[in-house]
């Protein structure tokens, strides 16, 4: 479907969210995540660049992971997977809207024919305010502001195909956790592609500034997601770290 230019920002946002939520979902996701970090001087940071193979369970955001070094899998490790946590972001099928079915209001912005006043009513109230919505190269580009709980409602911008409403790109607020150190605000720019009929994150570029100067010191991190699959089931022991020792011989690779 193609939306008319008079479509309200809030209604458009709601349509994009519901299209995302209607895609097939899976209780399990397996994937490979490669992390590449640069030092504040822009050089490769080999200590914090690595690759992991991950088996994720959506019901509690738990995961089994194995670090891959020179093509060989390492030991079994249990982890949690989410944004805004002291671990790598994910999974590639993460709900960037905060809550499936979240809706928004549209703010008044009279300087563009693609921007209108509107509101969308839903139980519990809207999660976001749409501050602008306009067509750019066949995609809707929306800027949004969370109306409450910014740490949960992390979306700040999104791009969606104007015809299908499939997500193409999004900017979300995240956190960079320095080991035994401070926590910095971070912005993640995510690229999406369809994988087995569902939008999945294929790349994240993350930028954390160490001060309030946009051109000041900071760190850049890139994540690439690959080998994304949706198993119908995974063994329960994958998510019971106390059982790892007894299952080393049958560990996934």
C-alpha positions, -999 to +999 in steps of 0.1 A: +000+000+000+011+036-006+001+063+019-012+097+008+010+126+018-018+138+041-015+107+063-008+118+098+026+110+114+010+093+143-012+070+122+017+062+099+039+053+129+011+030+142+008+013+108+046+007+107+046-008+142+017-031+135+032-042+102+064-051+121+044-069+148+025-089+122+056-105+108+064-141+117+082-144+150+101-173+166+108-183+202+144-189+193+170-172+171+205-183+163+230-159+148+266-148+145+276-114+158+309-098+149+321-067+169+347-043+156+358-014+178+380+016+172+401+034+197+394+071+204+422+078+179+403+059+152+426+029+151+414-008+153+410-019+189+419-056+187+412-063+223+375-054+219+370-068+184+356-103+184+330-128+170+305-149+188+280-175+178+247-171+198+216-192+205+189-170+219+156-177+237+130-149+234+109-158+265+135-146+289+162-130+267+187-156+277+214-171+254+241-196+250+272-181+232+305-194+220+334-171+210+348-179+176+386-175+172+403-183+139+372-203+128+371-225+159+344-222+186+354-216+222+338-225+255+301-224+264+289-192+281+255-180+293+245-144+287+215-121+285+208-103+252+191-069+249+198-033+242+208-009+271+227-037+290+263-045+299+265-070+270+264-069+232+232-056+217+207-079+201+191-101+190+188-092+153+150-095+156+148-071+186+116-050+189+130-015+185+096+000+192+098-010+229+064-026+229+048-043+199+017-022+191+031+010+205+015+041+190+024+078+187+010+112+184+021+136+157+035+170+166+026+201+146+052+209+120+038+233+094+070+236+072+064+204+052+034+191+033+043+156+047+038+167+083+004+170+099-013+173+132-029+141+145-033+118+174-038+081+178-057+068+208-048+035+224-052+019+258-024+030+281-017+061+260+009+067+232+045+057+236+060+082+213+054+116+198+062+119+160+080+152+155+083+148+117+074+124+089+085+129+053+092+109+022+129+105+012+138+084-018+109+061-016+111+057+022+092+073+050+116+090+075+101+095+109+117+113+139+101+104+172+104+113+209+095+089+238+067+103+260+078+082+290+105+057+301+132+067+276+153+037+286+125+014+275+113+033+245+146+037+228+136+046+192+146+080+180+144+078+141+132+052+116+131+047+078+104+024+063+096+014+027+068+037+015+050+008-002+055-021+022+063-003+055+092-027+060+119-013+083+150-002+064+169+017+091+165+029+127+183+050+153+180+040+189+194+052+222+217+027+239+244+026+266+281+019+264+293+001+296+330+006+303+344-024+323+348-012+359+342+023+347+315+048+337+284+044+315+280+066+284+250+074+263+252+059+228+233+062+196+230+030+174+222+033+137+207+000+126+203-015+091+175-040+085+169-067+058+142-093+054+153-127+067+127-155+062+099-130+060+109-109+090+129-077+095+162-085+110+191-062+120+221-069+098+244-040+109+247-016+138+270+014+139+273+027+175+288+060+186+293+070+222+307+105+230+328+109+262+317+145+265+291+169+253+311+181+223+298+163+192+333+164+177+350+154+209+364+122+222+344+090+219+343+055+206+329+039+175+317+003+174+304-017+145+283-049+148+275-073+119+248-100+123+249-130+100+238-167+097+205-157+112+181-186+116+149-194+135+149-229+151+116-242+161+131-255+193+164-256+212+175-280+240+166-266+274+202-272+287+214-244+263+199-219+289+210-238+321+247-229+326+250-254+354+244-281+328+271-270+304+298-294+317+276-324+311+269-315+275+302-304+261+303-333+236+269-322+221+275-284+221+264-266+190+289-250+166 
